[in-house]
């Protein structure tokens, strides 16, 4: 794990108080979500929330929220929530 001095970073926030993209904090931004990431999002969203998940997955809160919304709209949220880890 890499130690990052958060106080030394130039971090900005959007109008809703969510952190904007920062390359050191969001290295996976713009990459497709893996199956494992989608499982994690759906299983633990209610427990961890978007801020914690953004740090864990290296993506912005906005991308986390957008992915959750898309999975719910497409009827895939419950599918990934109920999927056993590593299940095809």
C-alpha positions as CSV (number, residue, x, y, z in Angstrom):
1,X,0.0,0.0,0.0
2,X,1.3,3.5,-0.9
3,X,1.3,6.2,1.7
4,X,-0.1,9.4,0.4
5,X,0.1,12.7,2.3
6,X,-3.4,13.9,1.7
7,X,-2.6,17.4,3.2
8,X,0.0,17.9,0.5
9,X,-2.4,17.2,-2.4
10,X,-4.3,19.9,-4.2
11,X,-7.8,18.4,-3.8
12,X,-10.9,20.1,-5.1
13,X,-14.6,19.4,-4.6
14,X,-17.7,19.7,-6.7
15,X,-20.8,21.6,-5.7
16,X,-22.2,18.6,-3.9
17,X,-19.1,18.2,-1.7
18,X,-17.7,15.2,-3.6
19,X,-14.0,15.1,-4.3
20,X,-13.1,15.8,-8.0
21,X,-10.8,13.5,-9.9
22,X,-7.2,13.4,-8.6
23,X,-4.8,11.0,-10.3
24,X,-3.1,9.9,-7.1
25,X,-6.3,9.0,-5.4
26,X,-8.3,7.7,-8.4
27,X,-5.9,5.6,-10.5
28,X,-8.7,3.4,-11.9
29,X,-10.8,6.3,-13.1
30,X,-11.9,5.7,-16.7
31,X,-11.1,2.0,-16.7
32,X,-14.0,-0.5,-17.0
33,X,-15.3,-1.9,-13.8
34,X,-14.3,-5.5,-13.2
35,X,-16.8,-8.2,-12.3
36,X,-15.3,-8.3,-8.8
37,X,-15.7,-4.5,-8.4
38,X,-19.3,-4.7,-9.4
39,X,-19.9,-7.5,-6.9
40,X,-18.2,-5.4,-4.2
41,X,-20.3,-2.3,-5.1
42,X,-23.6,-4.1,-4.9
43,X,-22.9,-6.1,-1.8
44,X,-21.4,-3.4,0.3
45,X,-22.7,-0.1,-1.0
46,X,-25.3,0.1,1.9
47,X,-22.5,-0.6,4.4
48,X,-19.5,1.3,3.1
49,X,-21.0,4.1,1.1
50,X,-19.6,5.9,-2.0
51,X,-16.8,7.8,-0.2
52,X,-15.2,4.7,1.3
53,X,-15.7,2.8,-2.0
54,X,-14.1,5.5,-4.0
55,X,-10.9,5.1,-2.0
56,X,-11.0,1.3,-2.1
57,X,-11.6,1.2,-5.9
58,X,-9.5,4.2,-6.9
59,X,-12.4,5.9,-8.6
60,X,-14.4,9.1,-7.9
61,X,-17.5,9.1,-5.8
62,X,-19.4,10.3,-8.9
63,X,-18.3,7.3,-10.9
64,X,-19.3,5.0,-8.0
65,X,-22.7,6.5,-7.8
66,X,-23.2,6.5,-11.6
67,X,-22.3,2.8,-11.7
68,X,-24.7,1.9,-8.9
69,X,-27.5,3.8,-10.6
70,X,-26.8,2.1,-14.0
71,X,-26.7,-1.4,-12.4
72,X,-30.1,-0.7,-10.7
73,X,-31.6,0.7,-13.9
74,X,-30.4,-2.4,-15.9
75,X,-31.7,-4.8,-13.2
76,X,-28.2,-6.0,-12.5
77,X,-27.8,-4.6,-9.0
78,X,-29.5,-7.6,-7.3
79,X,-27.7,-10.0,-9.6
80,X,-24.3,-8.8,-8.4
81,X,-25.5,-8.5,-4.8
82,X,-26.5,-12.1,-4.7
83,X,-23.5,-13.5,-6.7
84,X,-21.1,-15.7,-4.7
85,X,-17.5,-14.5,-4.9
86,X,-15.8,-15.9,-8.0
87,X,-19.0,-17.3,-9.3
88,X,-19.3,-17.1,-13.1
